[in-house]
């Protein structure tokens, strides 16, 4: 059973266990041993990239120390998006990749995301085996690794080369969240021909995700309207997910983009029989796809679970409401910059503005987050199972309820969706209040 790895790698407060230098070096060493155990031979190569947090260089150095001590060579891409690392692993024939980032979390946190030699996030069983190896690995001193600037350029070239059409004549706002894409995302759009209005591209180590990016797309949406731009793109801290805004400043999430991308594939003669979403995907997406003869398959939350389901079914397109979108023929993980580029290419190719494109008829959906002190199984919380049963009976046939814990934070997430907005609000509030009463922490 895993204890360090969550749904998106290892994450926590930088400098504290398990992101203290000694443990991080052991993680590097354990990864190298795991690669040998899984049949990788010769001199191991691991591609490493990071985001703009003040703690990222120290974590990279600690990882490099452990990897080098265990016989692995590190190629450091510098500050690049998480999906860049996933692509570069395959592009340079590396044995693994590591992205040092805490994605959408605030700057004091950081994280370690590991990719296989196929550029995919590791299965649960492999993560569990690495955790066992960490326990016996020895800590070593950090090692500074020089940056290989050619790696970032290789990723930018890949992004532009995937496009079916150039973006000449388009004006696009690109909000980089003061994060990992602050250089490569605007440059990729420029290389594809777009006029770029960059936002949040002045990282200082502490301002990542602060009032900007995919977590706060309102600033991007306002900038689109103010500049008369065709649309806007807001990335999160490691740029593996994206939120968009059309030319009128209306925000589009991952469900909206999944529909747009499915319709674009149909236009290109590649209509998918099914699309993979998650248990959080809105009913409106399911209905809109069904109207086109496309089935929505729901996976667990987390883009790696989406990818696993896509692989199992042989599906080309999948993604999450939060903005992780995956085209299996183009990427192995969520890539916010690539998503934005392809939406732009569709606009350029069809001449249809994003503001006049198809929209979802969304079912009312409420998502409430409750800070908790520990993650107790919901069935073991006194009285909560009965409350859930009653709530499900009230909404049966006209909605659904999902209660789960975040895989990266001490949060319980309550999602209620249905045709009756008042019932949805009431049930979500009751369940969240009970979790606050039994497990909550003071604000």
DAZICOR-V561019 format. One record per residue. N is the residue number from 1. RES is the residue in three letters. PSI is psi as a letter, one per 20 degrees, with the letter a starting at -180 (NA if undefined). Layout:
# DAZICOR-V561019
n=[N/N]
res=[RES/RES]
psi=[PSI/PSI]
This chain:
# DAZICOR-V561019
n=[1/2/3/4/5/6/7/8/9/10/11/12/13/14/15/16/17/18/19/20/21/22/23/24/25/26/27/28/29/30/31/32/33/34/35/36/37/38/39/40/41/42/43/44/45/46/47/48/49/50/51/52/53/54/55/56/57/58/59/60/61/62/63/64/65/66/67/68/69/70/71/72/73/74/75/76/77/78/79/80/81/82/83/84/85/86/87/88/89/90/91/92/93/94/95/96/97/98/99/100/101/102/103/104/105/106/107/108/109/110/111/112/113/114/115/116/117/118/119/120/121/122/123/124/125/126/127/128/129/130/131/132/133/134/135/136/137/138/139/140/141/142/143/144/145/146/147/148/149/150/151/152/153/154/155/156/157/158/159/160/161/162/163/164/165/166/167/168/169/170/171/172/173/174/175/176/177/178/179/180/181/182/183/184/185/186/187/188/189/190/191/192/193/194/195/196/197/198/199/200/201/202/203/204/205/206/207/208/209/210/211/212/213/214/215/216/217/218/219/220/221/222/223/224/225/226/227/228/229/230/231/232/233/234/235/236/237/238/239/240/241/242/243/244/245/246/247/248/249/250/251/252/253/254/255/256/257/258/259/260/261/262/263/264/265/266/267/268/269/270/271/272/273/274/275/276/277/278/279/280/281/282/283/284/285/286/287/288/289/290/291/292/293/294/295/296/297/298/299/300/301/302/303/304/305/306/307/308/309/310/311/312/313/314/315/316/317/318/319/320/321/322/323/324/325/326/327/328/329/330/331/332/333/334/335/336/337/338/339/340/341/342/343/344/345/346/347/348/349/350/351/352/353/354/355/356/357/358/359/360/361/362/363/364/365/366/367/368/369/370/371/372/373/374/375/376/377/378/379/380/381/382/383/384/385/386/387/388/389/390/391/392/393/394/395/396/397/398/399/400/401/402/403/404/405/406/407/408/409/410/411/412/413/414/415/416/417/418/419/420/421/422/423/424/425/426/427/428/429/430/431/432/433/434/435/436/437/438/439/440/441/442/443]
res=[UNK/UNK/UNK/UNK/UNK/UNK/UNK/UNK/UNK/UNK/UNK/UNK/UNK/UNK/UNK/UNK/UNK/UNK/UNK/UNK/UNK/UNK/UNK/UNK/UNK/UNK/UNK/UNK/UNK/UNK/UNK/UNK/UNK/UNK/UNK/UNK/UNK/UNK/UNK/UNK/UNK/UNK/UNK/UNK/UNK/UNK/UNK/UNK/UNK/UNK/UNK/UNK/UNK/UNK/UNK/UNK/UNK/UNK/UNK/UNK/UNK/UNK/UNK/UNK/UNK/UNK/UNK/UNK/UNK/UNK/UNK/UNK/UNK/UNK/UNK/UNK/UNK/UNK/UNK/UNK/UNK/UNK/UNK/UNK/UNK/UNK/UNK/UNK/UNK/UNK/UNK/UNK/UNK/UNK/UNK/UNK/UNK/UNK/UNK/UNK/UNK/UNK/UNK/UNK/UNK/UNK/UNK/UNK/UNK/UNK/UNK/UNK/UNK/UNK/UNK/UNK/UNK/UNK/UNK/UNK/UNK/UNK/UNK/UNK/UNK/UNK/UNK/UNK/UNK/UNK/UNK/UNK/UNK/UNK/UNK/UNK/UNK/UNK/UNK/UNK/UNK/UNK/UNK/UNK/UNK/UNK/UNK/UNK/UNK/UNK/UNK/UNK/UNK/UNK/UNK/UNK/UNK/UNK/UNK/UNK/UNK/UNK/UNK/UNK/UNK/UNK/UNK/UNK/UNK/UNK/UNK/UNK/UNK/UNK/UNK/UNK/UNK/UNK/UNK/UNK/UNK/UNK/UNK/UNK/UNK/UNK/UNK/UNK/UNK/UNK/UNK/UNK/UNK/UNK/UNK/UNK/UNK/UNK/UNK/UNK/UNK/UNK/UNK/UNK/UNK/UNK/UNK/UNK/UNK/UNK/UNK/UNK/UNK/UNK/UNK/UNK/UNK/UNK/UNK/UNK/UNK/UNK/UNK/UNK/UNK/UNK/UNK/UNK/UNK/UNK/UNK/UNK/UNK/UNK/UNK/UNK/UNK/UNK/UNK/UNK/UNK/UNK/UNK/UNK/UNK/UNK/UNK/UNK/UNK/UNK/UNK/UNK/UNK/UNK/UNK/UNK/UNK/UNK/UNK/UNK/UNK/UNK/UNK/UNK/UNK/UNK/UNK/UNK/UNK/UNK/UNK/UNK/UNK/UNK/UNK/UNK/UNK/UNK/UNK/UNK/UNK/UNK/UNK/UNK/UNK/UNK/UNK/UNK/UNK/UNK/UNK/UNK/UNK/UNK/UNK/UNK/UNK/UNK/UNK/UNK/UNK/UNK/UNK/UNK/UNK/UNK/UNK/UNK/UNK/UNK/UNK/UNK/UNK/UNK/UNK/UNK/UNK/UNK/UNK/UNK/UNK/UNK/UNK/UNK/UNK/UNK/UNK/UNK/UNK/UNK/UNK/UNK/UNK/UNK/UNK/UNK/UNK/UNK/UNK/UNK/UNK/UNK/UNK/UNK/UNK/UNK/UNK/UNK/UNK/UNK/UNK/UNK/UNK/UNK/UNK/UNK/UNK/UNK/UNK/UNK/UNK/UNK/UNK/UNK/UNK/UNK/UNK/UNK/UNK/UNK/UNK/UNK/UNK/UNK/UNK/UNK/UNK/UNK/UNK/UNK/UNK/UNK/UNK/UNK/UNK/UNK/UNK/UNK/UNK/UNK/UNK/UNK/UNK/UNK/UNK/UNK/UNK/UNK/UNK/UNK/UNK/UNK/UNK/UNK/UNK/UNK/UNK/UNK/UNK/UNK/UNK/UNK/UNK/UNK/UNK/UNK/UNK/UNK/UNK/UNK/UNK/UNK/UNK/UNK/UNK/UNK/UNK/UNK/UNK/UNK/UNK/UNK/UNK/UNK/UNK/UNK/UNK/UNK/UNK/UNK/UNK/UNK/UNK]
psi=[p/q/h/g/p/b/i/l/a/p/q/a/p/p/i/q/p/j/k/q/g/g/h/g/h/h/g/g/g/h/g/g/g/h/g/g/h/j/j/p/r/a/o/q/p/p/p/p/r/r/a/j/q/h/i/g/h/h/h/g/h/g/g/h/g/g/g/g/h/j/k/q/p/p/o/o/i/b/o/q/q/g/h/g/g/g/g/h/g/h/h/j/k/r/h/r/q/p/p/o/q/k/d/i/r/r/h/h/r/a/r/o/p/p/q/r/i/j/k/q/q/q/q/g/h/g/g/h/h/h/g/h/h/h/h/i/q/q/q/r/q/q/p/p/p/q/q/n/i/h/g/g/h/g/g/g/g/g/g/h/i/i/p/i/q/r/j/p/i/p/p/p/p/o/o/j/k/k/b/h/j/h/g/h/g/h/h/g/h/g/h/i/i/q/p/p/o/q/q/l/k/m/q/j/i/i/j/p/j/n/k/r/a/h/h/m/i/h/g/g/g/h/h/g/g/h/i/k/r/g/r/q/p/p/q/a/h/j/k/i/r/q/q/r/p/a/i/j/j/p/p/p/a/h/g/g/h/g/g/g/h/g/h/g/h/g/h/j/k/k/p/q/h/q/q/p/b/r/i/i/p/q/h/h/g/g/g/h/g/h/h/j/k/p/q/p/p/p/r/q/p/p/h/h/h/g/g/g/h/g/g/h/i/k/q/h/p/r/r/q/h/i/j/o/p/p/o/h/i/h/q/i/r/p/o/h/g/g/g/h/g/h/g/g/h/g/g/h/h/h/j/o/q/h/h/j/r/q/q/q/n/p/q/p/p/p/o/p/p/p/p/q/h/r/n/p/p/h/i/j/o/p/i/h/g/h/g/g/g/g/g/h/h/h/j/p/i/j/a/q/p/p/p/r/q/q/i/i/r/m/p/p/p/o/p/p/q/r/h/o/g/g/g/g/g/g/g/g/g/g/g/g/h/h/h/g/h/h/i/r/q/q/NA]
